[in-house]
Amino acid sequence: MKSIKYKNEELVVSKVICVGRNYVEHIAELGNETPESIVLFNKPNSAISDTLYYFSEDTRFEAEICFLIKNKKIEAVGFGLDLTKANIQGYLKAKGLPWERAKAFDNSAVLSDFIPFEGDITKLRLELFINKKLIQFASYDLMIHKPKEIAKEIETFMTLEENDIIMSGTPKGVGNYNVGDSFVGKIFCENTLIVEKEWQAKAF
């Protein structure tokens, strides 16, 4: 079973729950409709990776603020990349079919270590640099659905188990990448850097 790092321990994760269409400008960027309720989908344990792989020319990166559930609440924060096979997702969406083939494939949830977080969740923000250029920026204020609201909604139909992870959605700026591209993901609480992770895309 795949695991993530938290407090220098390896934690096995049951599932990763992802939020789709949680930033207005990202919805417009992909030409989607604004949903009436929270869009949720899962990635299995086998999707978790600490390595960023290049799968195909249509594979898209989506940077996200991620939350670790412990003791039935959000306890820690990390940086994640929700990898998406865009052509497959486009086909599935057009046919009204589930997204798993495009979203839940092995190594599609690329995650940093997680750090305990007891600060003001409203002050969180994310930055993703690719080849030293700022590509994506996100903040709590820009989220349509806030983290605690997301956790509450998930619990209306599915149990949030110990060590589950919530990926809270991606802002505008998603795109494709190549072998050798350098990614640096950062999460801040106000002006304090609390999470930083670097990856270099490797051939799968």
C-alpha positions as CSV (number, residue, x, y, z in Angstrom):
1,M,0.0,0.0,0.0
2,K,1.2,3.5,-0.8
3,S,1.9,6.0,1.9
4,I,2.6,9.7,2.6
5,K,5.1,11.2,5.1
6,Y,3.8,13.1,8.1
7,K,5.9,13.9,11.2
8,N,8.7,11.6,9.9
9,E,6.3,8.7,9.8
10,E,4.9,6.8,6.9
11,L,1.0,6.9,6.9
12,V,-1.0,4.5,4.6
13,V,-3.8,6.4,2.9
14,S,-7.1,4.8,2.2
15,K,-8.2,7.2,-0.5
16,V,-7.7,10.6,-1.9
17,I,-10.9,12.7,-2.4
18,C,-10.6,15.3,-5.0
19,V,-12.7,18.5,-5.7
20,G,-13.4,19.5,-9.3
21,R,-14.2,23.0,-10.5
22,N,-13.5,24.8,-7.3
23,Y,-12.0,28.0,-8.8
24,V,-14.0,30.3,-11.0
25,E,-11.2,31.2,-13.4
26,H,-10.2,27.5,-13.9
27,I,-13.8,26.7,-14.8
28,A,-13.7,29.4,-17.5
29,E,-10.3,28.2,-18.6
30,L,-11.5,24.8,-19.5
31,G,-14.9,26.0,-20.8
32,N,-16.9,24.1,-18.1
33,E,-20.2,25.0,-16.5
34,T,-20.2,26.2,-12.9
35,P,-21.7,23.2,-10.9
36,E,-24.6,23.6,-8.6
37,S,-23.0,21.5,-5.9
38,I,-19.5,20.3,-5.0
39,V,-17.9,18.0,-7.7
40,L,-16.2,15.1,-5.9
41,F,-14.2,12.1,-7.2
42,N,-11.8,9.7,-5.7
43,K,-8.3,8.5,-6.5
44,P,-7.3,5.1,-5.0
45,N,-4.3,4.3,-2.9
46,S,-2.4,3.2,-6.0
47,A,-2.6,6.7,-7.4
48,I,-0.3,8.1,-4.7
49,S,3.2,8.9,-5.6
50,D,6.1,11.1,-4.5
51,T,7.6,11.0,-8.0
52,L,6.3,13.1,-10.9
53,Y,6.1,10.9,-14.1
54,Y,5.6,12.0,-17.7
55,F,2.9,9.7,-19.1
56,S,1.8,11.3,-22.4
57,E,1.7,14.6,-24.3
58,D,-1.9,15.1,-23.2
59,T,-1.2,14.5,-19.5
60,R,-2.0,17.7,-17.6
61,F,-0.8,19.0,-14.2
62,E,-3.2,20.6,-11.7
63,A,-1.6,22.0,-8.5
64,E,-3.7,21.8,-5.3
65,I,-3.7,22.6,-1.6
66,C,-4.1,19.2,0.1
67,F,-5.4,18.3,3.6
68,L,-4.7,15.3,5.8
69,I,-7.6,14.0,7.9
70,K,-6.8,12.7,11.3
71,N,-9.1,12.4,14.4
72,K,-12.1,13.3,12.1
73,K,-10.7,16.7,11.2
74,I,-8.2,18.5,9.0
75,E,-4.9,18.2,10.9
76,A,-2.2,18.8,8.3
77,V,-1.5,20.4,4.9
78,G,0.5,19.4,1.9
79,F,1.1,20.2,-1.8
80,G,-0.3,18.0,-4.5
81,L,-0.4,17.6,-8.3
82,D,-3.6,16.0,-9.7
83,L,-2.5,14.5,-13.0
84,T,-5.1,14.2,-15.6
85,K,-5.1,12.5,-19.0
86,A,-6.9,15.4,-20.8
87,N,-7.9,13.7,-24.0
88,I,-9.4,10.7,-22.2
89,Q,-11.2,12.9,-19.8
90,G,-12.7,15.0,-22.7
91,Y,-14.0,11.8,-24.3
92,L,-15.5,10.5,-21.1
93,K,-17.1,13.8,-20.3
94,A,-18.6,14.0,-23.8
95,K,-20.1,10.5,-23.3
96,G,-21.3,11.2,-19.8
97,L,-19.0,8.5,-18.4
98,P,-17.0,8.4,-15.1
99,W,-13.6,10.0,-15.1
100,E,-11.5,7.2,-13.4
101,R,-9.5,6.3,-16.5
102,A,-8.4,10.0,-16.8
103,K,-8.0,10.8,-13.1
104,A,-7.4,7.7,-11.0
105,F,-4.6,6.0,-12.9
106,D,-1.5,4.8,-11.0
107,N,0.9,7.6,-9.8
108,S,-1.7,10.4,-10.6
109,A,-1.7,11.9,-7.1
110,V,1.7,13.4,-6.7
111,L,2.1,14.5,-3.1
112,S,4.6,16.3,-0.9
113,D,5.2,15.5,2.8
114,F,2.4,16.8,5.1
115,I,3.0,19.2,8.0
116,P,0.8,19.7,11.1
117,F,-1.3,22.8,10.7
118,E,-3.1,24.7,13.5
119,G,-2.9,28.2,12.0
120,D,-5.6,30.2,10.2
121,I,-6.8,28.1,7.3
122,T,-8.2,31.3,5.6
123,K,-4.6,32.5,5.2
124,L,-3.4,29.6,3.1
125,R,-2.2,30.1,-0.5
126,L,-0.4,28.0,-3.1
127,E,2.2,28.7,-5.8
128,L,3.5,26.4,-8.5
129,F,6.7,27.2,-10.4
130,I,7.6,25.2,-13.5
131,N,11.2,25.8,-14.8
132,K,11.4,28.8,-12.4
133,K,8.3,30.5,-13.8
134,L,5.2,31.0,-11.7
135,I,2.4,29.0,-13.4
136,Q,-0.4,28.6,-10.9
137,F,-1.5,30.6,-7.9
138,A,-4.3,29.8,-5.5
139,S,-5.7,31.0,-2.1
140,Y,-8.4,30.2,0.3
141,D,-10.3,33.3,-0.8
142,L,-10.4,32.1,-4.4
143,M,-12.0,28.8,-3.5
144,I,-15.7,28.4,-4.3
145,H,-16.0,25.7,-1.6
146,K,-13.9,26.0,1.5
147,P,-12.0,23.1,3.1
148,K,-14.2,22.6,6.1
149,E,-17.3,22.8,3.9
150,I,-15.8,20.2,1.6
151,A,-15.1,17.8,4.4
152,K,-18.6,18.2,5.8
153,E,-20.1,17.5,2.3
154,I,-18.0,14.4,1.9
155,E,-19.2,13.0,5.2
156,T,-22.9,13.3,4.0
157,F,-22.3,10.2,1.9
158,M,-18.9,8.7,2.5
159,T,-16.8,8.2,5.6
160,L,-13.6,10.2,5.9
161,E,-11.2,7.7,7.4
162,E,-8.0,8.2,9.3
163,N,-5.2,9.4,7.0
164,D,-7.5,10.2,4.1
165,I,-6.4,13.1,1.9
166,I,-8.6,15.9,0.4
167,M,-7.3,17.6,-2.7
168,S,-9.2,20.9,-2.7
169,G,-9.2,21.8,-6.4
170,T,-6.9,23.6,-8.8
171,P,-6.8,27.3,-10.0
172,K,-6.3,28.5,-13.5
173,G,-3.0,27.8,-15.3
174,V,-3.2,24.1,-15.8
175,G,-1.3,22.6,-18.7
176,N,0.9,19.9,-20.2
177,Y,4.5,19.2,-19.3
178,N,7.6,17.4,-20.6
179,V,10.3,15.0,-19.3
180,G,12.9,17.0,-17.4
181,D,10.6,19.9,-16.4
182,S,11.4,21.2,-13.0
183,F,8.4,21.7,-10.6
184,V,8.5,23.6,-7.3
185,G,5.3,23.6,-5.2
186,K,4.9,26.0,-2.3
187,I,2.2,26.6,0.3
188,F,2.2,29.7,2.5
189,C,0.3,30.7,5.6
190,E,0.2,34.5,5.0
191,N,3.8,35.2,4.2
192,T,5.3,32.2,5.9
193,L,6.4,29.3,3.7
194,I,5.2,26.1,5.4
195,V,5.5,23.5,2.6
196,E,7.9,23.3,-0.3
197,K,8.5,20.4,-2.6
198,E,10.5,20.0,-5.8
199,W,10.1,17.4,-8.6
200,Q,11.7,16.8,-11.9
201,A,9.4,15.1,-14.4
202,K,10.7,11.6,-15.3
203,A,9.8,9.2,-18.1
204,F,7.4,6.5,-17.0
